[in-house]
Amino acid sequence: MDHVHATKRSEMMRSVGQKNTKPEVLLRSALHLRGLRFRLHRKDLKGRPDIVFPKYRTCMFVHGCFWHRHGCSRSTTPKSNSSFWHDKFRANVARDRRAVDELLAAGWRVLTVWECGILGKGRAEEAAAFVREWLKTDKREGEYPFPQASIRSSTM
């Protein structure tokens, strides 16, 4: 049973931002300090990527582990109304996959950076260093920290 009343839970969930989240701002700052320049939330690209590096033809999503089901300890599932959450998370993951597939088909490279790889002392700097090196590769798609797909599929 949820220890928070349903109206309070609803209020809490509504307050979660979609843009300029703490992980996103921390990562952007660390990327900028490394000399990387980018655009934000381009409306003309599928999924409105959080960060776009036009020079590298790369889109980057900064995903919250809870909402996008990374599979780490931050991707808990609420105990109440479990069928709603199951459907919600499945739809989020499917929408994310469609956006990535469409961007790849359009010739963009896509990197997903997970919240757990950014939050914590020095983590944003480590993530930015990874991003900088990844941009130098010819990889079309990637994740940081590395994929936890087997966990993600078992939590949905």
RAZIKA-V677317 format. One record per run of one state. SS is the DSSP state (@ for helix, = for strand, . for the rest). FROM is the first residue (numbers start at 0). TO is the last residue. If there is no record, write none. Layout:
ss=SS from=FROM to=TO
ss=SS from=FROM to=TO
This chain:
ss=. from=0 to=4
ss=@ from=5 to=13
ss=. from=14 to=20
ss=@ from=21 to=32
ss=. from=33 to=37
ss== from=38 to=39
ss=. from=40 to=49
ss== from=50 to=52
ss=@ from=53 to=55
ss=. from=56 to=56
ss== from=57 to=62
ss=. from=63 to=63
ss=@ from=64 to=67
ss=. from=68 to=80
ss=@ from=81 to=104
ss=. from=105 to=107
ss== from=108 to=113
ss=@ from=114 to=116
ss=. from=117 to=121
ss=@ from=122 to=134
ss=. from=135 to=139
ss== from=140 to=143
ss=. from=144 to=147
ss=@ from=148 to=154
ss=. from=155 to=155
